[in-house]
């Protein structure tokens, strides 16, 4: 008997870890950029980081393929002739972990044998081949080919979207970040990072652009953006000049229609209701407002404009 058979989640969880680690490696280096050293020189120096990220992406892809196959039967993953299986009554048990599993062409064909090709983006095969080829050059060659952080970021996002669906990239990033034990023990450094988590989306927007990013979200992020009340209040700070708040706008009407009163924030993944009424403060053209303070009688309710973050109390 073959014991300790894996489950699909075993492969999927490890794959997501690989992909998120690759993403975090890139974000970490970019977060320390300064105006003193050009970014291209920084990444020239850190080519080994990008090569490691590419290997992690390849491992992540293969793991996600194995997860789909595992849903049918993990035995399909074994790279061993059936005649050599130690499964007859007189044979000793074997652990699945001690056996070789399929890879490369065999893995890809088995994956599509277990998955309706119509459910997978036709662009996936190109992604798989490009990542596989670059990975092989890194692992088996001299790895002279240069990689860019934008290129690897696209590999990571496309892997999530092609194999797991839209929104899974950012959901996985958030789950990994907020799963940090520092939140449980009140780690000030981790909680400080939480206040500026929206910067990660700014980073992706700056280097990849909304045209690329919109492929990976179910909410239309190419629509008019608004301030998220949750993210904005979380990141506000008191300075000598008064209260300073972030200007990043990652909340969108959902659905994006003229009379819509529902909104979704990409960064904090919060859905909330809004009121459609004109702002007019300092000639602001915004007409989406959020209730921040409610009075019992309703006459003195305070709404903040999600375009300019002004309210009637600012007058």
C-alpha positions in Angstrom: 0.0 0.0 0.0 1.1 3.5 -0.7 0.6 5.6 2.4 0.5 9.3 3.3 -1.2 10.3 0.0 -1.2 14.1 -0.3 -4.3 16.3 -0.7 -4.8 19.0 -3.3 -4.6 21.7 -0.5 -1.1 20.4 0.4 0.2 21.3 -3.0 -1.8 24.5 -3.4 -0.7 25.9 0.0 3.0 25.3 -0.7 2.6 26.8 -4.2 1.0 30.0 -2.9 3.8 30.3 -0.3 6.4 30.1 -3.2 4.6 32.7 -5.2 4.1 35.1 -2.3 7.7 34.7 -1.2 8.8 35.6 -4.8 6.6 38.7 -4.7 7.8 39.8 -1.2 11.4 39.5 -2.3 10.8 42.0 -5.0 8.7 44.4 -2.8 11.3 44.3 -0.1 14.1 45.5 -2.3 12.0 48.2 -4.0 10.8 49.5 -0.7 14.4 50.6 0.1 15.0 52.5 -3.1 16.4 56.0 -2.9 17.0 58.8 -5.3 20.7 58.3 -4.9 21.1 55.1 -6.8 19.2 54.4 -10.1 16.7 51.5 -9.8 18.2 49.6 -12.7 21.6 49.5 -11.0 19.9 48.2 -7.8 18.3 45.3 -9.8 21.5 44.6 -11.7 23.1 44.1 -8.3 20.2 41.9 -7.2 19.9 39.6 -10.3 20.3 36.6 -8.0 17.2 37.6 -6.2 15.2 37.7 -9.4 16.6 34.4 -10.5 15.5 32.9 -7.2 12.1 34.4 -7.6 11.8 32.9 -11.1 12.6 29.4 -9.7 10.0 30.0 -7.0 7.4 30.9 -9.6 8.2 27.7 -11.6 7.8 25.7 -8.4 4.6 27.4 -7.7 3.2 26.7 -11.1 4.1 23.0 -10.9 2.5 22.7 -7.4 -0.8 24.2 -8.6 -0.9 21.7 -11.5 -0.3 18.9 -9.1 -3.1 20.2 -6.9 -5.6 19.9 -9.8 -4.3 16.4 -10.6 -4.5 15.4 -6.9 -8.2 16.2 -6.9 -8.6 13.3 -9.3 -6.0 11.0 -7.7 -2.6 11.7 -6.2 -1.5 8.3 -7.7 -1.5 10.0 -11.1 1.5 12.0 -10.0 3.8 8.9 -9.4 6.6 8.6 -11.9 6.9 4.9 -11.6 5.8 1.9 -13.7 2.7 0.2 -12.2 4.6 -3.1 -12.3 7.1 -1.6 -9.8 4.5 -0.4 -7.3 4.8 -2.2 -4.0 1.1 -2.6 -3.5 0.5 -6.4 -3.6 -0.4 -8.1 -0.3 3.1 -9.4 0.3 4.8 -6.0 -0.3 5.9 -3.6 2.4 4.1 -0.3 2.6 5.7 2.8 0.9 5.3 6.4 1.7 4.2 8.7 -1.1 6.9 11.2 0.0 9.6 8.7 -0.8 8.6 8.3 -4.4 9.4 10.3 -7.5 6.6 12.4 -9.0 6.2 13.4 -12.6 7.3 16.8 -14.0 7.7 18.7 -17.3 5.7 17.5 -20.2 4.2 14.5 -18.3 2.9 16.9 -15.6 1.4 19.3 -18.1 -0.4 16.5 -20.1 -1.7 14.9 -17.0 -3.0 18.3 -15.8 -5.0 18.8 -18.9 -6.2 15.2 -18.7 -7.8 16.1 -15.4 -8.9 19.6 -16.3 -11.2 21.0 -19.0 -8.9 23.1 -21.1 -11.8 25.6 -21.6 -11.5 26.5 -17.9 -7.9 27.6 -18.3 -6.7 30.8 -20.0 -5.3 30.0 -23.5 -2.3 32.2 -22.5 -1.4 29.8 -19.7 0.7 27.5 -22.0 2.8 30.5 -23.1 3.3 31.4 -19.5 4.3 27.9 -18.5 6.8 27.5 -21.4 8.4 30.9 -20.8 8.8 30.3 -17.1 10.0 26.7 -17.6 12.6 27.8 -20.2 14.0 30.6 -18.1 14.1 28.4 -15.0 16.0 25.7 -16.8 18.6 28.2 -18.0 19.0 29.4 -14.4 19.2 25.9 -12.9 21.2 24.1 -15.6 23.0 26.9 -17.4 25.1 29.9 -16.6 22.1 32.2 -16.1 23.5 35.1 -18.1 20.0 36.2 -19.2 18.9 39.3 -17.4 15.6 39.5 -15.6 13.6 42.5 -14.7 11.4 42.9 -11.5 8.4 43.9 -13.7 8.8 40.7 -15.8 8.8 38.5 -12.7 5.9 40.4 -11.1 3.8 39.7 -14.2 4.7 36.0 -14.0 3.5 35.9 -10.4 0.2 37.7 -11.1 -0.5 35.8 -14.2 0.1 32.5 -12.4 -2.5 33.3 -9.8 -5.1 34.6 -12.3 -4.7 31.9 -14.9 -4.8 29.0 -12.4 -6.7 30.3 -9.4 -8.8 33.2 -10.8 -9.0 36.9 -10.4 -8.5 38.5 -7.0 -6.6 35.4 -5.7 -3.2 37.2 -5.9 -4.1 40.1 -3.6 -6.2 37.9 -1.4 -3.2 35.6 -0.9 -0.9 38.6 -0.2 -3.3 39.9 2.4 -3.8 36.5 4.0 -0.1 36.0 4.3 0.5 39.5 5.7 -2.3 39.5 8.2 -1.4 36.0 9.3 1.9 37.3 10.8 2.1 36.4 14.5 3.2 40.0 15.2 -0.5 41.1 15.0 -1.3 38.6 17.8 1.5 39.9 20.1 1.2 43.6 19.3 4.4 44.0 17.4 4.7 47.7 16.7 6.7 47.2 13.5 4.1 44.9 12.0 1.3 47.2 13.0 3.1 50.2 11.5 3.4 48.3 8.2 -0.3 47.7 8.3 -0.9 51.5 8.3 0.9 51.7 5.0 -0.2 48.5 3.3 -1.8 50.5 0.6 1.7 51.3 -0.6 2.0 47.8 -2.0 -0.8 48.6 -4.4 0.8 51.9 -5.3 4.0 50.0 -6.0 2.3 47.6 -8.4 0.5 50.5 -10.1 3.7 52.6 -10.5 5.7 49.8 -12.1 3.0 47.7 -13.9 0.2 50.2 -14.5 -3.6 49.9 -14.1 -3.9 48.4 -17.6 -1.9 45.4 -16.4 -3.4 45.2 -12.9 -7.0 45.3 -14.0 -6.6 41.9 -15.5 -6.2 40.4 -12.0 -9.2 42.0 -10.2 -12.9 41.5 -10.5 -13.5 45.1 -9.6 -12.9 47.5 -12.5 -9.8 49.4 -11.2 -9.6 51.5 -14.3 -12.8 53.3 -13.2 -12.7 56.5 -11.2 -10.9 55.8 -7.9 -12.0 57.1 -4.4 -10.4 57.3 -1.0 -11.2 54.3 1.2 -12.4 55.6 4.7 -10.9 52.6 6.4 -7.5 52.8 4.9 -7.4 56.6 5.0 -8.3 56.8 8.8 -5.9 54.0 9.6 -2.9 55.7 7.9 -3.6 59.3 9.1 -1.0 60.8 11.3 -0.6 64.1 13.3 2.3 66.3 12.3 3.4 69.8 13.0 1.4 70.8 10.0 -1.8 69.1 11.3 -3.4 65.8 10.3 -1.8 64.3 7.2 -3.6 61.5 5.3 -2.7 59.4 2.3 -3.8 60.4 -1.1 -3.9 56.9 -2.5 -7.3 56.0 -3.9 -8.1 52.3 -4.2 -11.8 52.2 -3.6 -14.2 51.8 -6.5 -18.0 51.8 -7.1 -19.1 48.2 -7.4 -20.7 48.0 -9.8 -19.4 51.0 -11.6 -22.7 52.7 -12.5 -23.9 56.3 -12.1 -26.3 55.6 -9.2 -24.3 52.9 -7.5 -24.2 53.2 -3.6 -21.9 50.2 -3.0 -18.1 50.5 -2.9 -15.2 48.1 -2.7 -11.7 48.8 -1.5 -9.0 46.8 -3.3 -6.4 47.3 -0.5 -8.3 46.3 2.7 -10.9 44.2 0.8 -13.8 46.0 2.5 -17.2 46.6 1.0 -19.2 49.6 2.3 -22.2 51.8 1.4 -22.0 55.4 0.3 -24.4 58.3 -0.3 -24.6 60.0 -3.7 -24.6 63.7 -3.0 -22.5 66.6 -4.3 -19.6 67.8 -2.3 -19.0 71.3 -3.7 -16.3 72.2 -1.0 -13.5 74.1 -2.7 -15.2 73.4 -6.0 -14.8 69.6 -5.6 -16.8 67.8 -8.2 -17.1 64.6 -6.1 -20.6 63.1 -5.5 -19.7 60.1 -3.4 -19.8 60.6 0.4 -19.4 58.3 3.4 -21.1 58.7 6.8 -18.5 59.1 9.5 -20.6 60.4 12.4 -24.3 59.7 12.9 -26.5 61.8 15.1 -29.6 60.4 16.7 -32.0 62.7 14.9 -30.1 62.4 11.6 -30.1 66.2 11.0 -26.4 66.6 11.9 -25.0 63.5 10.4 -21.4 64.2 9.1 -20.4 62.9 5.7 -16.9 63.0 4.3 -16.3 63.3 0.5 -14.3 60.3 -0.8 -12.8 62.5 -3.5 -11.3 65.2 -1.4 -11.9 64.0 2.2 -13.7 67.2 3.2 -16.9 67.5 5.2 -19.2 70.3 6.3 -17.2 70.6 9.5 -14.3 71.8 7.4 -16.2 74.9 6.3 
